[in-house]
Amino acid sequence: MSADALRPAPAPPAGGPAAGVGIVWDEALCEYDFGPYHPMAPVRLSLTHQLARSAGLLERPGVQILPAPVATDQQLAQVHEGSFIAAVRHASEAADELTAEQYGELIRHGIGGDDVPPFPGMHTASARIVGGALAAVDAIVQGRLRRAVHFAGGLHHAKPASASGFCVYNDAALAVRRALDTGEERVMYVDLDVHHGDGVERALWNEPRAITLSVHQSGEHLFPGSGFVQDSGGPDAPGTAINVPLPPRTTADGWVRAIRATVPALVRAVRPTLLVTQHGADTHRRDPLADFSVTLEAHREAMLLMRELAEEVCGGRWLALGGGGYAVVDVVPRSWAQLIAVATGEPLDPAAALPADYLAAAAAARTAHGLSPEPGILTYGDGTPLAVRDWEQGFDPESALDRSVQAARRAAFPEWGLDPFLD
Ligand SMILES: [Zn+2]
């Protein structure tokens, strides 16, 4: 029996919780664009939408397209400082004609340089990503939808007073904050991007009702240089920040092994009422900005696990966000189309052929971005099935991955009544 056979798409009973799934989409989300030489090219969003549409995912029963209105300053201020919002507005209105002094003020707020260069319309584009996240979380909290996917969201590095790591406003932290402010009892945020979810952790550091869990490449050798196991939350919220830093070159099997050894036990122990997950695709082996060797088959497995945990613990209430991902044509659209598939029902078969119209669009995008042709990418997966050895099958002290996982378990598990050697 395949793993999928054990995981039928959940069908809530009539009169039970909301069944629909929201997909946040608006072409204007592609206006979040730092320019032609920046790694975070918006074609990753348009191609994801194209693939989801070509695969018929947006016509599945119960699927609704959610709008992405521009968030108000008052909404942004739930996480961000007024001076920072003002700086972003300034950068977006006068990006082309800044004085050296004005530029210095922007730099103090993390705007400028190669990572977050100012561009016209930066505020509106960034606040629209937040608006999509708030629309999604509202629909779930109010019981209108069961789940939502916002693949343009997940900008997890943005700080209360500064932009960072390609991220201007932190839609993920704002979504969690909004859920708490509108009556959610306890929200858990699970971040699967290759980079530490530092901005979300920082924004919710001292909030006992928000539990952040980030699985990432160790900050010893990768941006943003944080997210170590001893970083566990503020004085009013001990244990609510959980970090699982993993060594460079972590494989697909190792990544899934690490996730299975940490996330399910902690989600079950925390018992959140809403699960928010971040699915940065930059763990992939083809990603140019990090050093993991993960596959689309592993992404799919992690997505199915998040869905399963939301079903088991949160009554199905799940908001899934995108995040990083810089193999913008070859990896990101396939990863996030899979996320949409998992959220809306049956997952996509990794061996199935990509739709012909999508392949044509991807080839055109590749040419437009000066990328060489990659004729080998014809299926939803990478053609490398998982062979995961689960944690219960034994700990290998010679393995750097296992030592990292066990260090994270030893730091986090006791805070939640779990035994790092038994659970
Ligand atoms: Zn990332």
Residues whose N, C-alpha, C, O or C-beta is under 5 A from the ligand:
A	BS01	ZN	D193 V194 H195 G280 D282 G324
